[in-house]
Amino acid sequence: MKTMNDACLQVGDHGIDGRIYPVSAAPAKKGKETGHLDFMDEWYPIQVKQKDKAGTPDIRDFEGVMTMHDRKKGFFISFDYSGDAMTEASQFFKKTGKMIIPLTVQEILDEHIAHKLA
């Protein structure tokens, strides 16, 4: 079973570097007759940018991906973010109710992300 990253760095991935499938979406019973693949529709996109600071254009591109795939939550990972990028993510939530969770590489390495993932 693919658990985190099934679209890593593919051409034509529409800006998605990976997917997170929440544990809550997995069926209690396994097996074809239980519809074990139904949970595959519930996932969160992941975008990773290897740059010093992700900017507003990066966030806007990810907003388009979230809109195209009708996702309510997505995770964006970068080394840092411009103030305008953070404002854009906040405004996107206010307009659409869709949440972009910005994570820095340092936060992931420091394991201080539990409060952002709730």
C-alpha positions as CSV (number, residue, x, y, z in Angstrom):
1,M,0.0,0.0,0.0
2,K,1.3,3.4,-0.9
3,T,1.2,5.6,2.2
4,M,2.9,8.9,1.5
5,N,4.4,9.5,-1.8
6,D,3.0,8.0,-5.0
7,A,3.6,10.9,-7.4
8,C,7.1,11.9,-6.5
9,L,8.8,14.1,-9.1
10,Q,6.9,12.9,-12.1
11,V,6.5,14.8,-15.3
12,G,2.9,15.9,-15.6
13,D,2.2,15.6,-11.9
14,H,0.4,19.0,-11.9
15,G,2.7,20.3,-9.1
16,I,2.2,17.5,-6.7
17,D,5.4,15.9,-5.3
18,G,3.5,13.5,-3.1
19,R,0.3,12.5,-1.4
20,I,-0.5,11.9,2.2
21,Y,-3.3,9.4,2.9
22,P,-4.7,10.0,6.4
23,V,-4.9,7.0,8.7
24,S,-8.6,7.8,9.5
25,A,-9.5,7.1,5.8
26,A,-8.3,3.5,5.9
27,P,-11.0,0.9,6.2
28,A,-11.3,-1.1,9.4
29,K,-11.4,-4.4,7.5
30,K,-9.3,-5.3,4.5
31,G,-10.4,-7.2,1.5
32,K,-11.9,-6.7,-1.9
33,E,-15.4,-7.2,-0.8
34,T,-15.1,-4.4,1.8
35,G,-14.1,-1.8,-0.8
36,H,-10.5,-1.5,0.5
37,L,-9.6,1.0,-2.2
38,D,-12.3,3.5,-1.3
39,F,-9.9,5.4,0.9
40,M,-7.8,6.3,-2.1
41,D,-10.0,9.3,-2.8
42,E,-9.1,11.0,0.5
43,W,-5.6,12.4,0.3
44,Y,-3.6,15.7,0.8
45,P,-1.2,17.0,-1.8
46,I,2.4,17.7,-0.9
47,Q,4.6,20.3,-2.7
48,V,8.3,20.6,-2.0
49,K,10.4,23.6,-3.2
50,Q,14.2,23.4,-2.9
51,K,14.7,27.2,-2.7
52,D,15.7,29.6,0.1
53,K,12.3,31.2,0.2
54,A,9.1,30.2,-1.5
55,G,7.2,33.2,-2.8
56,T,3.7,34.1,-3.8
57,P,3.9,32.6,-7.3
58,D,4.8,29.2,-5.7
59,I,1.8,29.4,-3.3
60,R,-0.5,30.4,-6.1
61,D,0.6,27.5,-8.3
62,F,-0.2,25.2,-5.4
63,E,-3.5,26.8,-4.9
64,G,-4.3,25.9,-8.5
65,V,-3.3,22.3,-7.9
66,M,-5.5,22.2,-4.8
67,T,-8.4,23.7,-6.7
68,M,-8.0,21.4,-9.7
69,H,-7.9,18.3,-7.4
70,D,-10.6,19.6,-5.1
71,R,-8.4,19.2,-2.0
72,K,-9.3,20.9,1.3
73,K,-5.8,20.7,2.8
74,G,-2.3,20.6,1.4
75,F,1.3,20.6,2.7
76,F,3.9,22.9,1.2
77,I,7.5,22.4,2.2
78,S,10.4,24.9,1.6
79,F,13.4,26.2,3.4
80,D,11.6,29.4,4.2
81,Y,8.7,31.6,3.0
82,S,8.4,35.3,2.0
83,G,5.9,37.3,4.0
84,D,3.8,37.7,0.9
85,A,3.7,34.0,0.4
86,M,2.4,33.5,3.9
87,T,-0.2,36.2,3.4
88,E,-1.3,34.6,0.1
89,A,-1.8,31.2,1.9
90,S,-3.9,32.9,4.6
91,Q,-6.0,34.8,2.0
92,F,-6.6,31.5,0.1
93,F,-8.0,30.0,3.2
94,K,-10.2,33.0,3.9
95,K,-11.6,32.9,0.3
96,T,-12.0,29.2,-0.1
97,G,-11.8,27.4,3.3
98,K,-8.9,25.4,1.8
99,M,-5.8,25.2,4.0
100,I,-2.2,25.3,2.9
101,I,0.1,24.1,5.7
102,P,3.5,25.7,5.2
103,L,6.3,23.6,6.7
104,T,10.0,24.5,6.7
105,V,12.7,21.9,6.4
106,Q,14.0,23.0,9.8
107,E,10.6,22.3,11.4
108,I,10.5,18.8,10.0
109,L,14.1,18.1,11.1
110,D,13.3,19.5,14.6
111,E,10.1,17.5,14.7
112,H,8.1,20.5,15.9
113,I,5.3,20.1,13.4
114,A,2.7,18.1,15.4
115,H,0.7,21.3,16.2
116,K,0.5,22.2,12.5
117,L,-0.7,18.8,11.4
118,A,-3.8,18.8,13.6
